[in-house]
């Protein structure tokens, strides 16, 4: 009896995994490529597009889930450093597959002053190669893309240490901006 039950459970699980809708994951964009455009709703349920930020640097960070330890540390650090990003003509945008209500609650609880974007259909996460399929669920992978004012990928972070990530992005942003100044001279 136990074996029959186990076989039934495994069969149902395999069928579930096989037939659930999958979003094709594209390769992660690389520096120099045009950043994939998107329009997603923010925690305020307002549409936000990448093209809205032409002329600014964009820190586009993908994260797995609102109100989890690592994601909270990462968000708090970006929030703490937000004035430093403002001085550098940069905006911070977070993306996960959760809905706007989850993002709204996360922003309220943590006092976040930047936009969190909902990607429930997973197309933006997939377009950036930042989707993790965990068999029973799919989440955004912890990746960050630094996008230049012309809309091109300037730097890719495919491995992120949440405690020091914001500081690393700021340092790289300084180096990239300095390189642009030197190139123009």
N, C-alpha and C positions, 0 to 999 in steps of 0.2 A: 504493500500500500504506500509506504513512504517513497519507494523508488518511482512509482507511477505519479505521485504528486510532484516529485522533483523533476521528472521528465516533462510533465505538463507545464510547470513554472518555467523551466528552461525554454521550452518550445514557444510559449507566449512571449518571453523576453526576446528571443531571437526574431520572432515575427515583428514585434514592436520596433526593434532596432532596424530591421530590414525595410520596413514600410514607412517609417516616419519621414516627413519632408526634410530633405537635406538641401542646404544652400551651398552651391559650389564655391569653394575657397580659392581665391586667386593668389598668385605669388605676392609676397610682400613687396611693395614698391621700394625702389632703391634711390639713393641720392642722385639728384639731377632729373629724375622723372617728374612729370606733372602729378600733383597729388590728386587722387580720385575725388571728384566733387561729390557732394552729398547735400541733402536737406533732411534734417531730423528735428523732432520737437524737443525743446528744452524742458526743464522742470516746471516752467511756467506755461507749458503747452503751446509755446510760440515756435514757429518754424525758424530754424537757423541753418544757413548754408555756408559752406566753405568760402564761396565767392563773396560773401558779405565782408570778409576780412582781407580782401586784396589791399596791399599797401601796409599790412601789418605782418609780423611774425605770428605763427600759430603753433602752440604746443597742443597737439592732438594726442591725448592719452586714452588708451583703451584699458579697461579694468574689469575684473570678473563680476563683482557683486557689491551693491550698496551695503553699508553697515556691517562689513566684515573687517576683521582686524587689519590685514594688510592694506585693503582699499581705504580704510579710514585713515591710517597713517599717511598714505600717499596723498589723499585729498587734503588733510590738515596741513601737510608741508607745502603743497601748492598754494593753499589759502594763506599761510603765513608769509610766503614769498610773493604774493600777488602784487604788492607795491613795487617790488623789484622788476617784475615782468612789465608792469605799466611803464616804468622809466625806460625800458628797452623796446617800447612799442610792440609788445607781445601780448597775446591773449591766451588763456588756458581754456581748453574745452575737453571735458571728460566724456567718454562714450562707453556704455555697456548695453547689454541686450534687455535690461529691465525697463519697465514702463515709466511714464512721467510721474505717476503718483509715488513710486518708490524713490525716484530722484528728488522729488519735492520734499519728501520726509527726510531723506538723507541730508539735503542742503539745510533744512530747518534745524535738524538736530546738531549738525556740525558747524553751522554758521558759515556755510560756503557762499562766497560772493562771485563765483564764476559759474558758467553754464555746464550742466550735465545733460547730455543728449541721449535720448532713448532710441535704441536700435532694435525694437522687438522683432522685426522681420529679418534681422541679422545681415542685411545686404551691405551695409557700410563696413561692419567688422570683417565680413568676407572679402570685400574689395581691397582692404588693407592687409589681407593675409593674417588677420588677428582674430581668428575664431577657433575655439577649442571644442572639439566634439568629445564629450565625456560619456558616450553611449546613451545614457538616459536623459541627458540634457546637453545643451550647447551654450557656452559662455564666451564672452570676449576674452581674448588672451591679454596678458599684461604687457603691452607694447606701447611705445610712444614714438611719434613722428614730429620732428621739428620742420615746419613748413615756412619757406621764405616769403617775403612780401609779393613775389610774382606768382606764388602758388605752386612752387616746386619743392619737392622733398629735399631738405638740406641735411638732415641727420635722422638715422633710424636707431632706435633702442629696442633690440629684441630680447635683451636681458635687463631686467630692472630690479634694483635693490630699493625697496620702498622708502627706507629711512634716509637715503642720501640722493634719491633720484632728482628731486627738484633742484638741489644745489648743482648737480652734474649738468642738468639742462641749462641752468643759468650760466655756468662756466663755458659750455659749448656755444651758447648764444653769444656771449661776449666775444669768443674767438671768431665765430663766423661773421659777426658784425665788424670786427676789427679787420678781418681779411677783405671784406667788401670795401672798407674805407681805403685800405692800402691799394687795392686793385684800381680804384678810381683815380688815385694820385699819379 
